């Protein structure tokens, strides 16, 4: 979406135009769900988090700075909602979805790999995990990763590469992961 068109929609939405607000959020829902799923490791919880983030975004729409892109602002709200959900005692229960498999991989292999990835991501700090997911999973530009994480671009890059280093198995080469 063009920046000027997006800004016009933001102005209209701030004025109470629900259709304009929906036009802003519709293209952001799928990346927000992927982001929340990566943070929470549960698509159903992620769906709930994104829905709640949409409600919060409507309430906080007045806080969008003129000329600022909406995507990092909204993903920041999604990240905060995920963090609130993770504070609950039940979020750490490991859930494995029973979705149909499209490849010939055994479900046990996939479950083990998912658990290993989940455990590795949980060992990271919350900010490192957020930056890694925004950059590696959602492929956002550094400026948006920084904005959604509340960091400078240099800080976001630093946290990203620090997270990659922490995920790298001992003795693995740098080219193997990045």
Secondary structure as UniProt FT lines:
FT   HELIX           3..14
FT   TURN            15..16
FT   HELIX           18..40
FT   HELIX           43..59
FT   HELIX           61..63
FT   TURN            66..67
FT   HELIX           70..87
FT   TURN            89..92
FT   HELIX           107..123
FT   HELIX           126..132
FT   HELIX           133..137
FT   HELIX           142..149
FT   HELIX           153..167
FT   TURN            170..171
FT   HELIX           174..176
//
